[in-house]
Amino acid sequence: MPVPLLDIGRQHAGIRNELRAVLEAALDSSRFIKGPVLDGFEERLAAYCGTSRAVGCASGTDALILALQAAGTEPGDTVITVPFTFFASAGAVVRAGGVPAFVDVLPGTLCMDPAALDEWLDTRCEPTPDGPVVKGSRSRVRAVIPVDLFGQVADMDSIGRTCAKWGLALVEDACQSIGGRWMGRRAGSFSLCGCFSFFPSKNLGALGDAGAVTTDDSDLADRIVRLREHGGQGYLHSEVGTNSRMDALQAGFLTVKLGRLDSWHEGRRRNAAFYDRELAEVDEVSVPVIDPAAWSVYNQYTIRAVDRDGLLEHLKSRGIGCAIYYPLPLHMQECFRWLGFREGDFPVSERAAREVISLPVFGELEEMELREVVDAVKEFYSRRSSGRGAG
Ligand SMILES: *Cc1c(COP(=O)(O)O)cnc(C)c1O
């Protein structure tokens, strides 16, 4: 029996009529960009995340770029993030005019290592009245982007303390973790801004591209509202922004889905708990490590596996959807060669890239399907060890 990595159709089956009603309402109103439907979604999203404001935009990537620009990133400023993440966490830095710097992730949670961040700042930077400056390059450090990876919020207490101490903007890449919590508080509420993606495969997915920035700073929110429309008010422009509006249709679809989001999280968490139990007995596999302070929404269920590539092939041959998030850390990407990093610079990220594999975890999976995935994993390792025994 094949098991898909993600089947959004199953989620949509239960809300098809509501989604259709959104389309009908948009046709009736002829308001296709922003408008009252977006206003309503932004209010609900802010309430859900526990912030005073949310600003919709065209994608999670744009959310990061807009947040960095609103946080005052100027050409040549350094922005620190992690190498083990989706490309946009660092790509957005360059698009905002900045220079990415990396600190490694923790070997367990695979989120930013707060001690590595402290060490980077302590050893590479000197404080100035204008904020920390990188010794040698004289680049001002402007912001830190921790990533809430696979649905787990990063250690926001430690990272937040460091940012406060150095006067750095904390921009949370919460694209994979809407609804995820740290000490009971929701993703996107810890920092100057939280950045969200509503790409269809995220826990809250649009029927296309969309994103948002959350914040408690209303001046910053107003600035992002301007920046998403060319930095202007009317036809007067105080700075150069971009076109990154959210369609009313997407805002409508997302409003329908936001009401179901917590129940979908429960499905993912139930499935993750099933795998945690069943895979505990497989020595060659480590299940995801979740910090006791975190409550993950499992955008991905990502294990570490001995002979990962062999397991990937085996699962594929059994029709089981699986994927490698992420096969090449960002410091080793060709487009960042100019930054001068080398293999070996971030060993925890590099090792993770060799060992990780993500299994189907979406909320509508049936127990039979979960069982199928677990059986295929077990089958691979029992064959592998018996094969080895036979020489
Ligand atoms: C999905 C994602 C993004 C980018 O979001 P888009 O909506 O695809 O632009 C950024 N960062 C992370 C960690 C993501 O998973």
The ligand as a Tripos MOL2 file, in Angstrom:
@<TRIPOS>MOLECULE
LIG
   15    15     1     0     0
SMALL
NO_CHARGES

@<TRIPOS>ATOM
      1 C1          8.8150   27.5650    3.7290 C.3       1 LIG1
      2 C2          9.9100   28.2730    4.4090 C.ar      1 LIG1
      3 C3         10.2990   29.5820    4.0650 C.ar      1 LIG1
      4 C4          9.7950   30.3120    2.8550 C.3       1 LIG1
      5 O1          8.4540   30.3800    2.7030 O.3       1 LIG1
      6 P1          7.8150   30.5890    1.2280 P.3       1 LIG1
      7 O2          6.3880   30.8860    1.5430 O.co2     1 LIG1
      8 O3          8.0010   29.3190    0.4810 O.co2     1 LIG1
      9 O4          8.5040   31.7390    0.5930 O.co2     1 LIG1
     10 C5         11.2780   30.1950    4.8320 C.ar      1 LIG1
     11 N1         11.8720   29.5680    5.8570 N.ar      1 LIG1
     12 C6         11.5550   28.3020    6.1930 C.ar      1 LIG1
     13 C7         12.2500   27.6720    7.3670 C.3       1 LIG1
     14 C8         10.5790   27.6130    5.4810 C.ar      1 LIG1
     15 O5         10.2920   26.3450    5.8090 O.3       1 LIG1
@<TRIPOS>BOND
     1     1     2 1
     2     2     3 ar
     3     2    14 ar
     4     3     4 1
     5     3    10 ar
     6     4     5 1
     7     5     6 1
     8     6     7 2
     9     6     8 1
    10     6     9 1
    11    10    11 ar
    12    11    12 ar
    13    12    13 1
    14    12    14 ar
    15    14    15 1
@<TRIPOS>SUBSTRUCTURE
     1 LIG1         1 GROUP 0 **** ****
